Amino acid sequence: MKAEFDNHDERIKYYELILERNLEGLPKFPLPEGYRYVFYQQGDREQWIDIEKSAKEFTSYEQGLEAWNRYYGGNESSLLDRMVFIETLEGRKVATATAYYDVSGRDKSGDGWLHWVAVRREYQGKGLSKPLITHVLEIMRGFGHIHAKIPTQTTTWLACKVYLDLGFRPVPQNAVHSREGWRIVKTLTDHAALEEFEAVALDEIMGKSY
């Protein structure tokens, strides 16, 4: 590639991507030393927003609050055994993900949905994402789900690579509707799981001037 892309890069043309996999035979990744898992407790909303902001999911606190209210508002008690944080031994929360469901109500399959995976910017690259994701997927299995979906987007292409590494694959319908998005991810990751998609040129990746 002639340009370097951030792991959350708004210059990339936006396409919604949805991946799926069966929850049998999940890989295991130990959490690095110095960290632990904790569940959501009442009052952790601000920590969640702060982590998501740090990971560039939101550009402002207000945007984060809007997303929280849309996904979890009025239903915070359900997060007590679904929303997971990774925290340091000193108690700083540095990553989060949630074993949830499709809040839009459009997905009638009964699949679990992995929500809002994020790692604080300064803790990225420390081996936290794969342990976190597989840990939360095991929690999802505990709720009786046998299949999981993950929504993401081309602008977070590196996260998409992590999901592909963990055995997730494009939902067939999404592979058709967002084919150009998957071609972009193929170009940026050269992932073997995307062999059916053709790579694109640089100017087909950029959604904003570069």
BELLIN-V690050 format. One record per residue. RES is the residue in one letter. SS is DSSP state (helix for helix, strand for strand, loop for the rest). OMEGA is omega in whole degrees, -180 to 180 (* if undefined). Layout:
# BELLIN-V690050
RES;SS;OMEGA + RES;SS;OMEGA
This chain:
# BELLIN-V690050
M;loop;178 + K;loop;179 + A;loop;176 + E;loop;-177 + F;loop;175 + D;loop;180 + N;loop;170 + H;loop;-167 + D;loop;-177 + E;loop;176 + R;loop;-177 + I;strand;176 + K;loop;-175 + Y;loop;169 + Y;loop;174 + E;strand;180 + L;strand;177 + I;strand;179 + L;strand;-180 + E;strand;171 + R;strand;173 + N;strand;-177 + L;loop;172 + E;loop;175 + G;loop;178 + L;loop;176 + P;loop;-180 + K;loop;177 + F;loop;-180 + P;loop;176 + L;loop;180 + P;loop;179 + E;loop;178 + G;loop;-180 + Y;strand;177 + R;strand;175 + Y;strand;171 + V;strand;175 + F;strand;173 + Y;loop;170 + Q;loop;179 + Q;loop;-179 + G;loop;-178 + D;loop;-179 + R;helix;-177 + E;helix;177 + Q;helix;179 + W;helix;180 + I;helix;-178 + D;helix;178 + I;helix;-179 + E;helix;176 + K;helix;-180 + S;helix;180 + A;loop;176 + K;loop;173 + E;loop;178 + F;loop;177 + T;loop;-179 + S;loop;175 + Y;helix;-178 + E;helix;177 + Q;helix;178 + G;helix;179 + L;helix;178 + E;helix;179 + A;helix;178 + W;helix;-178 + N;helix;-180 + R;helix;-176 + Y;helix;-168 + Y;loop;-175 + G;loop;-179 + G;loop;-178 + N;loop;-175 + E;helix;-179 + S;helix;179 + S;helix;-177 + L;helix;-174 + L;helix;176 + D;helix;179 + R;loop;-179 + M;strand;-177 + V;strand;170 + F;strand;162 + I;strand;175 + E;strand;175 + T;strand;179 + L;loop;176 + E;loop;175 + G;loop;178 + R;loop;179 + K;strand;-171 + V;strand;-180 + A;strand;-179 + T;strand;172 + A;strand;-174 + T;strand;174 + A;strand;-171 + Y;strand;-179 + Y;loop;-179 + D;loop;-176 + V;loop;180 + S;loop;-178 + G;loop;-179 + R;loop;-178 + D;loop;-178 + K;loop;-173 + S;loop;-174 + G;loop;179 + D;loop;170 + G;strand;178 + W;strand;176 + L;strand;-173 + H;strand;163 + W;strand;174 + V;strand;-179 + A;strand;176 + V;strand;177 + R;loop;-175 + R;helix;-174 + E;helix;178 + Y;helix;177 + Q;loop;-178 + G;loop;-180 + K;loop;176 + G;loop;-177 + L;loop;-170 + S;helix;-178 + K;helix;174 + P;helix;-179 + L;helix;-177 + I;helix;-177 + T;helix;176 + H;helix;-179 + V;helix;176 + L;helix;175 + E;helix;175 + I;helix;178 + M;helix;176 + R;helix;180 + G;helix;176 + F;loop;176 + G;loop;178 + H;loop;177 + I;loop;-177 + H;strand;-177 + A;strand;173 + K;strand;178 + I;strand;173 + P;strand;176 + T;strand;-178 + Q;strand;-178 + T;helix;-177 + T;helix;174 + T;helix;-173 + W;helix;-179 + L;helix;174 + A;helix;178 + C;helix;177 + K;helix;178 + V;helix;180 + Y;helix;177 + L;helix;177 + D;helix;-178 + L;loop;175 + G;loop;175 + F;loop;180 + R;strand;-180 + P;strand;171 + V;loop;-174 + P;helix;-180 + Q;helix;179 + N;helix;178 + A;helix;177 + V;helix;-175 + H;helix;-179 + S;loop;-176 + R;helix;180 + E;helix;176 + G;helix;179 + W;helix;175 + R;helix;177 + I;helix;179 + V;helix;176 + K;helix;-178 + T;helix;-176 + L;helix;-175 + T;helix;-173 + D;loop;-175 + H;loop;-177 + A;helix;-179 + A;helix;-178 + L;helix;-176 + E;loop;-177 + E;loop;-177 + F;loop;178 + E;loop;177 + A;loop;180 + V;loop;177 + A;loop;-177 + L;helix;-177 + D;helix;175 + E;helix;178 + I;helix;-172 + M;strand;176 + G;loop;179 + K;loop;-178 + S;loop;-178 + Y;loop;*
